[in-house]
Amino acid sequence: MGDYVSSELDGAVAVLTIDNPPMNALSAPLLEELEVEIDRLDADDGVRTIMLVGAGERAFVAGADIKEFPSLRESAAEAQERGSARGIQKVGHHMDAARTPFVAAIHGFCLGGGLELAMCCDIRVASDDAQLGQPEIKLGLIPGGGGTQRLPRLVGIGRAQYLNMTGDFIDAATAYDWGLVEKVVPRSELRETALGVAQAIAARSPVAIAVLRELARTTRDLPLEEGLRREADGFRRCLESEDGAEGVAAFLEKREPQFTGR
């Protein structure tokens, strides 16, 4: 375990906690730890889902560590390679390439780099006290960790430009209406609900989950015909897998399937 990131197993779900009080700001060292821990958990066959949570009462993640920004101005190359924006993008690339799906449990402030990190997850569950936004414009900056690219894909160009250009926050109910989060629950039910989603995914075939993640990542900008071709190929791969055979057999035999990820 590192100084800023810790994880614990709850069955086949790894609960990955970001812990940088008071607001869980994404510093460069934190992002490096997060990248390493994600890779470690993804390599563990016993982990079927990773759930991201923020420590404390105030925030999931309230953004990048702005204290690092002045030093990055001194070297454009360093800002490009080591800055928090680039670090968030690198973590996102690792999450995209992982076999393991991700669920975010969002409470309190989920802003800037925190929202960009949440958008790297497959599913986002928010508590009713959550506030989400991309406030970088208020600093004379733009989102640099995926906010100009992932956000429009989730909420559409107009709503993404509204958040990016105004820096306004939206509440959890609005985020749900816009398609930015998939569930909204009372704060007291957040962890249990998000964990339930993660456990439900963990019970499914890892082969099929990996194919679903691959298709979501690689086909969203393709013509429909090509996307459908890749979907048919993905269906074939699942059907030919041991998990596919087990799932069909379990259905016909009226029992719960025992998926192995093969």
ABEGO torsion letter per residue (X at the ends): XBAABBBBBBEABBBBBBBBOAAGBBBAAAAAAAAAAAAAAAABAABABBBBBBBEAABABAEBBAAAAAAAAABAAAAAAABAAAAAAAAAAAAAABABBBBBBBBEBBBEAAAAAAAABABBBBBAABBBBBAAAAAGBBBAAGAAAAAAAAAEAAAAAAAAAAGBBBBAAAAAAAGABABBBBAAAAAAAAAAAAAAAAABBAAAAAAAAAAAAAAAABBAAAAAAAAAAAAAAAAABAAAAAAAAAAAAGBBBBBAGX
